[in-house]
């Protein structure tokens, strides 16, 4: 297994029923957050973290996400002919970032859980460590979240889960870990509890949608295929591995966790990023102030 992490898996095959009816026609990952789609933030974070290859796990017929990253020569030519300088510049910026990444897809034909989706990338991963990024979660940070985790991975060489401390009243909606503190912001995971009952959470640390996985996780999934048929999430799988004595760690990432798992969370995150936007933020704040009647 290589020390470096150069591959990332983006599981996007879910039906996104919480975003119906729009998700009936548009992949949730292409829903905008401020002026860019959700998937843009995660892919840019991956690029800034040194990722060179990204594989999307898609459902049948789901091809539009890849189209976002593809060069469109006909569109660029038309923009150039019509002197659409700013619009052409926006496309060129997209190419400058993502033209350096090799994108591919793998198919999840039946809608089982995300552990099954991640296992579909086993041929892509081979014997390398890889990152996992869930587009539901955008991390607004000075140092990209995956870059933070990759730096920690260089030392521990074991699977790592991104964590964030939450107030007790929110923990029942998340996967929460029982931990043993190793160092500042770094923990050994003992087990994971999915959506604990109020007052029964093993800690205040919840799973955020970023992981570094090692090849033995894929071996474990191959040996426990019932977990995938039973729609296990990858956090539950890692929790089982931890309970069986297979070392697994958590890192409390630095940055703001912008959740987009349902419409209300997405709206809050949308407003947060719009107000911080370097080009539009001040204009939107003035608009809100003028119309606060």
Secondary structure as GFF3:
##gff-version 3
##sequence-region A 1 293
A	DSSP	beta_strand	7	11	.	.	.	ID=ss1
A	DSSP	three_ten_helix	17	19	.	.	.	ID=ss2
A	DSSP	three_ten_helix	22	24	.	.	.	ID=ss3
A	DSSP	three_ten_helix	28	30	.	.	.	ID=ss4
A	DSSP	beta_strand	32	33	.	.	.	ID=ss5
A	DSSP	beta_strand	36	37	.	.	.	ID=ss6
A	DSSP	alpha_helix	38	48	.	.	.	ID=ss7
A	DSSP	beta_strand	53	58	.	.	.	ID=ss8
A	DSSP	alpha_helix	64	69	.	.	.	ID=ss9
A	DSSP	alpha_helix	73	81	.	.	.	ID=ss10
A	DSSP	alpha_helix	85	98	.	.	.	ID=ss11
A	DSSP	beta_strand	102	107	.	.	.	ID=ss12
A	DSSP	alpha_helix	114	119	.	.	.	ID=ss13
A	DSSP	alpha_helix	122	125	.	.	.	ID=ss14
A	DSSP	beta_strand	130	133	.	.	.	ID=ss15
A	DSSP	beta_strand	137	140	.	.	.	ID=ss16
A	DSSP	alpha_helix	145	156	.	.	.	ID=ss17
A	DSSP	beta_strand	160	165	.	.	.	ID=ss18
A	DSSP	three_ten_helix	168	173	.	.	.	ID=ss19
A	DSSP	beta_strand	175	183	.	.	.	ID=ss20
A	DSSP	beta_strand	186	194	.	.	.	ID=ss21
A	DSSP	beta_strand	205	213	.	.	.	ID=ss22
A	DSSP	alpha_helix	215	223	.	.	.	ID=ss23
A	DSSP	alpha_helix	225	229	.	.	.	ID=ss24
A	DSSP	alpha_helix	234	243	.	.	.	ID=ss25
A	DSSP	beta_strand	249	252	.	.	.	ID=ss26
A	DSSP	beta_strand	256	259	.	.	.	ID=ss27
A	DSSP	alpha_helix	263	276	.	.	.	ID=ss28
A	DSSP	alpha_helix	281	290	.	.	.	ID=ss29
###
